[in-house]
Amino acid sequence: MTINDAMQLVENIMFDVVNSDVTILRDASRHILGAGGKRVRPRTLMLTYAAAGGKDSPYAAPVAAAVELVHTASVVHDDINDHGIVRRGRPSVNSIWGRTFALLTGDFLFTKVYELMAPYKDLNIALAEATVALVEGETLQASAVKENNFTREVYYQIIALKTAALFKAAASLGAQLADADEDVVTAMGQYGYNIGLAFQIIDDVLDLTADTTQLGKTAGIDLAQGRGYAAAYNGNNNPTNGVAVVDEDEQLADPMVTIKQKLLRGDAILEAKTNARQLAELAMPT
C-alpha cells in the first residue's frame, strides 16, 4: 500500500468517526476536516510505521486519524481564542457557527480521539501525554503574553509543548505500532520532536511574511497578540524591548504594517529560518 493509499484510509476514518445525529457537530466537524490541511502529523505516523517495518496500514490508520483529530480540535479552539475567521482556506468554524458551537465542536473532536484509541491500550499513554503538553503549551503562551514575558527561551518552551510533543508522539507511535525496538522508537520520537520545532518556527515566520490567502488561515494573529518567533526575538531578550516600538514619524501608519516593517528590517526572520534549517538537519539520520 502506498503512502497516499494509507492517508486516504486515515481520511476515511476521520470522516466516519465524526458522524453524529446532532447535525451541527457533524457538519462543523466535516467542514473543518473537508478543508484539508497538510496532514503532516498523521503522515509522519504512517511513514514512521512503514519505516519501522509495519505493513498493516489499516491497523495503524486509526491512530494516525486520532493524532490529526487532536490537532484539528486544537485549531478549532485556537480560532475561538484568536478570533480567527479563516482556517485552511475556508471560513473557520467559529465564523460560521459562532463561539459556543465552535467550542463544542472542538470538544467533540477531542472526545472522538478516545473512541479511536480505545483498542490500542497502552499506546493511549503517549498520545495522552502529547495532548496534555499541547494544552500546557497553549496555556503557557497565553500566560506569557498576558505577563509580557514572551522571550525566546519561553517561546521554545511553548513550541516544544504545543507542537513538537504531538509530532514526537506521532513518530514514536508509528514505530510502536510496528513493534519496533525501543531504540528505534526513541530515535523516531526524537526525529518527530525536531521536525515539530522546525515546523512551528516556519509557521510563525509565515504568519509574519505571508498573507491570509497564502496561509489558508487568518494572517498576523500571532504577531498582533505579541507571540510567535519574531515577537519573542524582539521581546525581552532584545534591546528594543518589544515589537510594538515605533518611531515618531511612523505613528500614523497602520500599527500592524509598522511592526512587520520593523521585524523584517531586523534579524528575526533570518535567524528563525536558520534555526529551523538546523533542526531539520538534526532530525535527519547521520
Backbone torsions as a table, in degrees:
resi	resn	phi	psi	omega
1	MET	NA	131.5	179.4
2	THR	-75.5	165.9	177.8
3	ILE	-63.9	-34.6	177.6
4	ASN	-65.3	-39.5	176.2
5	ASP	-64.1	-42.2	179.4
6	ALA	-62.9	-41.2	179.9
7	MET	-68.7	-30.4	175.6
8	GLN	-67.3	-36.4	173.9
9	LEU	-58.7	-46.0	178.9
10	VAL	-58.3	-45.0	-179.1
11	GLU	-61.2	-45.6	-179.1
12	ASN	-62.5	-40.9	-179.8
13	ILE	-62.9	-43.2	-179.2
14	MET	-62.2	-44.9	-179.3
15	PHE	-66.9	-36.6	179.3
16	ASP	-67.7	-41.9	-172.4
17	VAL	-72.1	-23.7	-179.8
18	VAL	-90.7	8.7	174.2
19	ASN	-63.7	138.5	-177.8
20	SER	-154.0	148.0	173.8
21	ASP	-71.9	-16.4	175.0
22	VAL	-86.5	103.8	-166.8
23	THR	-62.8	-33.1	-180.0
24	ILE	-63.5	-44.2	178.7
25	LEU	-63.2	-44.6	179.9
26	ARG	-63.4	-49.3	-175.0
27	ASP	-68.0	-41.5	-179.2
28	ALA	-68.0	-39.2	178.5
29	SER	-64.9	-45.2	-179.4
30	ARG	-70.6	-27.1	176.1
31	HIS	-62.5	-49.7	-177.7
32	ILE	-72.5	-37.0	177.3
33	LEU	-68.0	-38.4	-178.7
34	GLY	-68.9	-16.8	177.6
35	ALA	-72.2	-10.9	176.8
36	GLY	88.6	-120.4	-172.3
37	GLY	109.6	171.4	-174.4
38	LYS	-75.0	-26.1	-178.7
39	ARG	55.9	35.4	-176.5
40	VAL	-65.9	-39.8	-175.4
41	ARG	-67.4	-51.6	177.7
42	PRO	-66.1	-32.0	176.5
43	ARG	-64.9	-39.9	176.5
44	THR	-59.2	-43.4	180.0
45	LEU	-63.0	-47.0	-177.4
46	MET	-67.3	-33.7	178.8
47	LEU	-71.5	-41.9	178.8
48	THR	-69.7	-32.0	174.7
49	TYR	-60.0	-48.3	178.8
50	ALA	-66.1	-41.3	-178.9
51	ALA	-63.8	-30.5	179.9
52	ALA	-87.5	6.4	175.2
53	GLY	101.7	2.7	179.3
54	GLY	-68.9	138.5	-177.1
55	LYS	-127.1	-5.7	-177.1
56	ASP	-105.6	79.4	-176.2
57	SER	-57.2	-39.6	177.7
58	PRO	-59.8	-25.1	177.2
59	TYR	-73.4	-39.5	-176.8
60	ALA	-85.1	-25.5	-171.8
61	ALA	-58.6	-39.8	179.0
62	PRO	-61.6	-33.2	178.0
63	VAL	-69.9	-40.4	175.6
64	ALA	-61.7	-40.0	177.5
65	ALA	-63.4	-39.3	179.3
66	ALA	-64.0	-41.0	177.8
67	VAL	-60.3	-44.4	-179.4
68	GLU	-68.2	-34.3	178.6
69	LEU	-67.7	-34.7	174.2
70	VAL	-58.7	-49.2	179.9
71	HIS	-62.8	-45.0	-177.5
72	THR	-64.2	-41.6	176.6
73	ALA	-59.2	-40.2	-177.7
74	SER	-67.0	-36.0	-179.3
75	VAL	-75.1	-30.3	174.0
76	VAL	-61.8	-44.2	177.8
77	HIS	-69.0	-36.8	177.4
78	ASP	-57.6	-41.9	-177.3
79	ASP	-67.3	-24.7	173.1
80	ILE	-70.3	-49.7	-177.8
81	ASN	-63.6	-37.5	-173.0
82	ASP	-96.2	-3.4	-175.2
83	HIS	59.7	34.5	177.9
84	GLY	-70.7	136.1	-177.8
85	ILE	-111.7	-8.4	177.8
86	VAL	-130.4	134.6	177.1
87	ARG	-145.4	126.2	179.9
88	ARG	56.1	36.5	176.7
89	GLY	79.2	4.9	179.3
90	ARG	-124.3	162.0	170.0
91	PRO	-57.0	137.6	-178.7
92	SER	-67.8	161.1	175.4
93	VAL	-57.8	-40.6	179.2
94	ASN	-58.9	-42.0	-176.1
95	SER	-73.3	-25.5	-179.1
96	ILE	-91.6	-50.6	-172.6
97	TRP	-100.9	-9.3	178.8
98	GLY	91.3	167.9	-172.0
99	ARG	-63.4	-43.1	-176.7
100	THR	-62.5	-48.9	-178.1
101	PHE	-73.1	-27.7	174.2
102	ALA	-66.2	-43.0	177.7
103	LEU	-59.4	-45.6	-179.1
104	LEU	-68.4	-33.7	176.9
105	THR	-65.4	-44.2	176.2
106	GLY	-60.2	-42.6	177.4
107	ASP	-61.9	-41.6	179.5
108	PHE	-60.6	-45.0	179.4
109	LEU	-63.7	-41.1	177.6
110	PHE	-61.5	-42.7	-177.4
111	THR	-69.6	-27.8	177.1
112	LYS	-67.9	-22.1	174.9
113	VAL	-62.5	-41.4	177.2
114	TYR	-57.3	-44.2	-178.0
115	GLU	-61.6	-43.4	-179.0
116	LEU	-69.7	-35.9	-173.7
117	MET	-87.2	-11.1	-174.9
118	ALA	-52.5	-41.6	-178.1
119	PRO	-73.1	-7.8	-169.8
120	TYR	-100.5	8.0	169.8
121	LYS	47.5	-115.8	-171.6
122	ASP	-65.2	-18.4	177.3
123	LEU	-65.3	-19.3	175.3
124	ASN	-59.3	-29.5	-174.6
125	ILE	-63.3	-46.5	-177.7
126	ALA	-63.2	-42.1	-179.6
127	LEU	-71.4	-36.8	177.8
128	ALA	-63.3	-41.5	178.7
129	GLU	-63.5	-39.2	179.0
130	ALA	-67.7	-37.0	-179.7
131	THR	-69.5	-40.0	174.6
132	VAL	-60.9	-44.4	179.7
133	ALA	-61.3	-39.5	178.7
134	LEU	-58.9	-47.5	-179.9
135	VAL	-66.3	-38.8	177.9
136	GLU	-63.1	-40.9	179.5
137	GLY	-64.6	-44.0	178.2
138	GLU	-62.5	-39.1	179.8
139	THR	-68.7	-42.6	177.4
140	LEU	-61.3	-38.9	178.5
141	GLN	-62.8	-49.0	-179.7
142	ALA	-61.8	-39.2	179.7
143	SER	-67.0	-41.2	-179.8
144	ALA	-64.2	-39.2	178.2
145	VAL	-66.6	-45.7	-178.7
146	LYS	-61.9	-38.1	-176.9
147	GLU	-91.3	3.7	-179.4
148	ASN	55.9	47.0	-177.0
149	ASN	-127.1	41.4	-174.2
150	PHE	-93.5	75.8	179.2
151	THR	-90.9	172.7	177.5
152	ARG	-63.5	-39.5	178.5
153	GLU	-61.1	-45.9	178.6
154	VAL	-64.7	-39.5	178.8
155	TYR	-56.0	-46.8	-179.1
156	TYR	-67.3	-33.9	174.3
157	GLN	-62.5	-41.5	-178.2
158	ILE	-64.6	-51.1	-174.7
159	ILE	-71.7	-25.9	174.0
160	ALA	-62.3	-38.8	-179.1
161	LEU	-81.0	-51.7	-169.1
162	LYS	-80.0	-19.8	-177.0
163	THR	-125.5	-55.8	-172.9
164	ALA	-63.9	-32.3	-178.2
165	ALA	-62.7	-39.1	-179.8
166	LEU	-73.3	-36.8	173.8
167	PHE	-61.7	-44.0	178.5
168	LYS	-60.1	-44.3	179.0
169	ALA	-62.5	-42.7	-179.9
170	ALA	-60.0	-46.6	-177.4
171	ALA	-68.6	-43.2	-179.0
172	SER	-71.2	-34.3	176.8
173	LEU	-64.1	-38.2	176.7
174	GLY	-57.8	-43.4	179.4
175	ALA	-68.8	-40.2	179.3
176	GLN	-64.9	-38.8	178.2
177	LEU	-63.0	-27.2	178.8
178	ALA	-89.4	6.5	-179.0
179	ASP	58.1	39.3	179.8
180	ALA	-74.4	159.4	175.8
181	ASP	-63.4	158.6	-175.7
182	GLU	-60.5	-36.9	-179.5
183	ASP	-67.2	-31.9	176.0
184	VAL	-70.0	-42.9	177.8
185	VAL	-59.1	-44.5	179.8
186	THR	-64.0	-44.5	-179.6
187	ALA	-63.5	-41.6	178.8
188	MET	-65.1	-39.7	178.7
189	GLY	-63.0	-41.3	178.5
190	GLN	-66.4	-38.2	174.9
191	TYR	-57.7	-50.8	-178.7
192	GLY	-62.0	-38.7	-179.7
193	TYR	-61.7	-48.3	-179.2
194	ASN	-67.4	-39.4	176.7
195	ILE	-63.5	-38.8	179.0
196	GLY	-63.1	-41.5	176.5
197	LEU	-62.1	-47.4	-179.6
198	ALA	-62.1	-41.8	-179.8
199	PHE	-58.6	-46.1	-176.5
200	GLN	-69.7	-36.9	178.2
201	ILE	-62.0	-46.4	179.7
202	ILE	-66.1	-37.1	176.9
203	ASP	-60.7	-39.3	179.1
204	ASP	-70.8	-35.8	175.3
205	VAL	-63.4	-43.3	179.3
206	LEU	-64.5	-32.8	176.3
207	ASP	-59.6	-29.0	179.8
208	LEU	-86.5	-39.0	-168.6
209	THR	-102.7	-18.8	-177.4
210	ALA	-103.0	168.4	176.8
211	ASP	-105.0	176.6	-175.1
212	THR	-60.3	-38.6	-179.7
213	THR	-63.4	-43.3	-179.8
214	GLN	-68.6	-38.7	-176.4
215	LEU	-77.3	-32.1	-172.4
216	GLY	79.0	9.6	176.6
217	LYS	-149.1	168.5	-178.8
218	THR	-61.7	122.5	-176.6
219	ALA	-84.7	153.5	172.0
220	GLY	81.2	2.5	-177.3
221	ILE	-64.7	-46.7	-178.6
222	ASP	-60.9	-43.3	179.7
223	LEU	-64.9	-44.1	-178.4
224	ALA	-61.1	-32.2	-178.6
225	GLN	-96.8	14.0	173.6
226	GLY	70.7	35.2	-179.9
227	ARG	-137.7	176.6	-175.2
228	GLY	100.9	166.7	-173.7
229	TYR	-59.9	-47.5	-177.1
230	ALA	-64.3	-39.0	178.1
231	ALA	-64.4	-41.1	179.3
232	ALA	-66.8	-42.3	-179.1
233	TYR	-61.1	-37.6	-177.8
234	ASN	-98.1	18.0	-179.5
235	GLY	-93.5	-131.9	-171.3
236	ASN	-66.7	-16.2	179.5
237	ASN	-89.6	2.0	-174.2
238	ASN	-118.3	141.3	-178.6
239	PRO	-57.4	-24.8	179.6
240	THR	-73.1	-18.3	174.7
241	ASN	54.1	55.6	172.0
242	GLY	128.3	145.1	-174.5
243	VAL	-81.0	-13.4	-172.1
244	ALA	-92.1	5.7	179.4
245	VAL	-69.6	128.5	-179.1
246	VAL	-128.2	149.7	175.8
247	ASP	-75.2	158.8	-176.6
248	GLU	-59.8	-37.1	-177.8
249	ASP	-78.8	-0.3	177.8
250	GLU	-107.2	4.8	-173.7
251	GLN	-59.4	-32.3	-174.8
252	LEU	-86.9	-6.8	-178.8
253	ALA	-74.1	160.9	172.2
254	ASP	-58.0	125.1	-175.9
255	PRO	-56.3	-40.6	-179.4
256	MET	-65.3	-41.4	178.8
257	VAL	-63.9	-43.2	-179.7
258	THR	-61.0	-46.2	-179.6
259	ILE	-62.7	-44.8	179.5
260	LYS	-60.7	-42.9	-179.7
261	GLN	-60.9	-41.8	-179.6
262	LYS	-65.5	-42.0	-179.3
263	LEU	-67.6	-40.0	-179.4
264	LEU	-68.7	-22.8	176.7
265	ARG	-79.3	-18.0	-178.2
266	GLY	-92.1	-163.0	-175.4
267	ASP	-100.8	2.5	-172.4
268	ALA	-61.0	-44.7	-176.6
269	ILE	-66.6	-45.0	179.9
270	LEU	-62.6	-44.3	-179.9
271	GLU	-64.2	-40.3	179.8
272	ALA	-61.3	-46.8	-179.6
273	LYS	-63.6	-38.7	178.6
274	THR	-64.2	-45.2	178.9
275	ASN	-62.9	-41.9	178.9
276	ALA	-62.8	-41.8	179.1
277	ARG	-63.5	-41.8	179.6
278	GLN	-63.9	-40.0	178.6
279	LEU	-66.6	-40.0	178.2
280	ALA	-64.4	-40.2	177.7
281	GLU	-66.9	-37.2	178.1
282	LEU	-63.1	-32.8	-179.8
283	ALA	-71.2	-25.2	-177.1
284	MET	-72.1	141.3	177.6
285	PRO	-67.7	147.0	179.4
286	THR	-96.0	NA	NA
